[in-house]
Amino acid sequence: ARIRDDLAARNIDIEGATIVRGGATPTSYISLSRATGSRTIVHYRDLPELSAADFTQVDLTNLDWAHFEGRNPAETEAMIARVATECPGLPISVEIEKPRPGIERLFRLPGDRQTLLIVSRAFAEQQGAHEPEAFLKAFANDCDATLLILPWGAKGAYALTEARELLFAPAHPPETLVDTIAAGDVFNAAVIDALLQGAELAEVLERANALAGRSCGQLGIDGLSETPQASIGD
């Protein structure tokens, strides 16, 4: 009930959420460094991942974009296939956050549509990458997304287009680093929002970096979307 109330207060629709009777709510215990703003997360989960069967209960009408986290790859692949079948042309994006068994099956997204893979720096580094530009070019050989984006934290963000054009935008660190929790999710949301608004790719990266950087300068993310800098075209 507490989680439902928290989501409702932020106007997040949970109509399609699956309630697992007898399940335990996953919890994260976060240690935040006052000195650096970095965090250490201890996560406990005793709840099954969302399944493709669960996802069939989600209404896909009136969607502008379908975004997935790269979890439970086999089930996520089936969810993406449903979107591709029922919603031709709907843009699809997937965040590749960390290595998981079978994660490579999410590198190829179906259909003739805008497709986006957002690959985390942690994933790239766990693949042995040290240079983001070289990693993106090599990774592009294993996927067919129309756009690849690789946020590289305080060193900025990189993108590779379908035409293999490489773009870079510098980071926007806050004056004082307060809290890095959810900065990656803020970046992803800003990217999708900017693309939906038709922004040029260079501006997409710029806006995403700016919003993510601003989130690192405050506790939590409430109020971020209310700032003038959060909207495209200002």
Salt bridges, closest charged atoms under 4 A:
ASP6 OD1 - ARG10 NH1 2.71
GLU49 OE1 - ARG45 NH2 3.58
GLU49 OE2 - ARG71 NH2 3.00
GLU69 OE1 - ARG71 NH1 3.83
GLU77 OE1 - ARG105 NE 2.70
GLU86 OE2 - ARG82 NE 3.06
GLU125 OE2 - ARG121 NE 2.93
GLU203 OE2 - ARG207 NE 3.69
GLU206 OE2 - HIS172 NE2 2.74
ASP222 OD2 - ARG10 NH2 2.75
